[in-house]
């Protein structure tokens, strides 16, 4: 594919600003694949990367009239929008993961057995609160590894694959986190 001069792409974007669908299709054909690659490098998800590309071109359709050629090239503008959409998705995914882990943690720890006496319920609630407090004091990477192992039931190899970390790193984080939990919970038991 021959690289067009920046003035041609600016003219193409000017046509998009006038709601020329053929111009948008041409711009999409030129950049969709590379923008997808950029998104996929960070998101590691085909579906999320496709959504990013669609979001970028929807934004181009809405805001093409605001593009100023004096401030930068069209491809730079597209890459900037892609990066922004990728960061938005990463933040959203991170928030979703935290909420899911927190709700799973509480569901796993809470006792739903109606046959347990009230004193046992109080003791279980107290122990749950201590464990959650101790978990909250761990560094985030150690806490995440422990939560994936104990609350989601993942093996260390599965955790390594899911987090894109080496198996040794996962093992070390779990070992260090459990050691810190033992100390924190041991201090509570003695008090």
CORKAGI-V598128 format. One record per residue. N is the residue number from 1. OMEGA is omega in radians with two decimals (999 if undefined). D_CENTER is the distance of its C-alpha to the mean C-alpha in Angstrom with 2 decimals. Layout:
n->[N N]
omega->[OMEGA OMEGA]
d_center->[D_CENTER D_CENTER]
This chain:
n->[1 2 3 4 5 6 7 8 9 10 11 12 13 14 15 16 17 18 19 20 21 22 23 24 25 26 27 28 29 30 31 32 33 34 35 36 37 38 39 40 41 42 43 44 45 46 47 48 49 50 51 52 53 54 55 56 57 58 59 60 61 62 63 64 65 66 67 68 69 70 71 72 73 74 75 76 77 78 79 80 81 82 83 84 85 86 87 88 89 90 91 92 93 94 95 96 97 98 99 100 101 102 103 104 105 106 107 108 109 110 111 112 113 114 115 116 117 118 119 120 121 122 123 124 125 126 127 128 129 130 131 132 133 134 135 136 137 138 139 140 141 142 143 144 145 146 147 148 149 150 151 152 153 154 155 156 157 158 159 160 161 162 163 164 165 166 167 168 169 170 171 172 173 174 175 176 177 178 179 180 181 182 183 184 185 186 187 188 189 190 191]
omega->[3.13 3.12 3.12 3.08 -3.11 -3.13 3.12 3.13 3.08 3.09 3.09 3.12 3.08 3.08 3.09 3.13 3.10 3.12 3.04 -3.08 3.12 3.11 3.09 3.12 3.12 3.11 3.10 3.14 -3.12 -2.94 -3.04 -3.07 -3.12 3.10 3.07 3.14 3.13 -3.13 -3.07 3.13 -3.13 -3.01 -3.12 3.13 3.14 -3.10 3.14 -3.13 3.09 3.11 3.12 -3.13 3.12 3.10 -3.13 -3.10 3.01 3.10 3.09 -3.12 -3.11 -2.94 -3.09 -3.13 -3.13 -3.14 3.10 -3.12 -3.13 -3.11 3.13 -3.13 -3.14 -3.12 3.10 3.12 3.13 3.13 3.12 3.11 3.13 3.13 3.13 3.14 3.12 3.13 3.08 -3.12 3.12 3.11 3.14 3.13 3.13 3.10 -3.14 3.13 3.14 -3.14 3.13 3.13 -3.13 -3.13 3.09 3.12 -3.12 -3.14 -3.13 -3.03 -3.08 3.11 3.13 -3.12 -3.10 -3.10 -3.11 -3.11 -3.06 3.13 3.10 3.10 3.13 3.14 3.11 3.13 3.12 3.13 3.11 3.14 3.12 -3.14 3.14 3.11 3.12 3.10 -3.10 3.14 3.14 2.99 -3.04 -3.10 3.09 3.12 -3.13 -3.13 3.13 3.14 3.12 -3.12 -2.98 -3.11 3.10 3.10 3.14 3.02 3.12 3.10 3.11 3.10 3.13 -3.14 -3.10 -3.07 -3.12 3.09 3.08 -3.14 3.12 3.11 3.13 -3.13 -3.14 -3.13 3.13 -3.13 -3.14 3.14 3.13 3.11 3.12 3.09 3.12 -3.14 -3.10 -3.12 3.09 3.11 3.13 -3.13 -3.10 -3.09 999]
d_center->[33.93 35.81 33.99 35.29 36.36 34.08 36.76 36.44 32.70 33.42 36.12 33.81 31.36 34.43 35.26 31.78 32.44 35.57 33.52 34.77 32.69 34.18 32.96 29.37 29.72 31.11 28.31 25.76 27.77 27.78 24.13 21.91 21.85 21.07 18.35 16.78 17.13 15.54 12.40 12.43 12.83 9.40 7.47 10.02 10.49 13.79 13.25 10.23 12.27 15.36 14.08 13.32 16.87 18.40 16.99 18.39 21.72 21.98 21.63 24.19 26.50 26.33 26.56 28.54 31.56 29.90 29.34 31.71 32.79 34.18 30.78 29.27 29.21 27.67 25.41 24.14 23.52 21.55 19.43 18.81 17.71 15.40 13.79 13.52 11.95 9.31 8.56 8.77 6.33 3.56 5.39 5.96 3.31 3.89 7.27 7.75 7.38 9.72 11.99 12.35 13.22 15.56 17.31 17.75 19.13 21.60 22.64 23.35 25.23 27.28 30.53 31.62 34.96 37.75 40.32 39.06 41.38 40.34 40.79 38.46 35.85 36.21 35.92 32.80 31.18 32.24 30.90 27.52 27.36 28.32 25.71 22.90 24.42 24.66 21.04 20.01 22.13 20.39 18.18 14.46 14.24 17.41 16.52 13.35 15.66 18.39 16.51 15.31 18.94 20.89 19.11 17.47 20.36 18.63 20.92 20.27 20.16 17.54 15.37 16.03 15.10 11.79 10.74 12.72 15.21 18.95 20.73 22.80 19.97 18.67 22.31 22.95 20.07 21.25 24.86 24.46 22.46 25.12 27.83 26.64 26.35 29.91 31.22 29.63 30.78 34.09 34.78 34.36 36.65 39.29 39.25]
